[in-house]
Amino acid sequence: YYNLRQIVISDQGNRAVINGYVLKEGDHINKSKVIKIEENKVTLSKAGKTSVIRLSYEVNKVRQAR
């Protein structure tokens, strides 16, 4: 079971908070690899099968100060 809490999209690389861990594309969690992090979903791969987890609610975009 994966609990996707937050997604941050930035020029320095996208990040997702899953089960309390901050992850980037290529990282692993519970033997699953983070394949792609998008605005409202994360694609994972485990044992050759892909799955998509989505944010369970709509969130406002967080903007980075420049």
C-alpha positions, 0 to 999 in steps of 0.5 A, a space after each residue: 500500500 502506497 500513501 502519496 502525500 505530496 508532489 513537488 515539480 521543480 527545475 532541480 528534479 521532481 520529488 514525491 512524498 510516499 509513505 513518509 519518504 521523499 523520493 525522486 525518479 529512480 529511487 526505490 520503495 518497498 521493492 518498487 522503482 519510481 519511474 516517473 513523477 508528474 503533477 498529480 501522479 507517480 508511476 511505479 514499477 515492480 517485478 516488471 509491472 507498472 502501477 500508478 498512484 495518484 494524489 487523493 485530493 486536488 491541491 493548489 500548485 505550490 510555486 517557488 519564489 524566484 
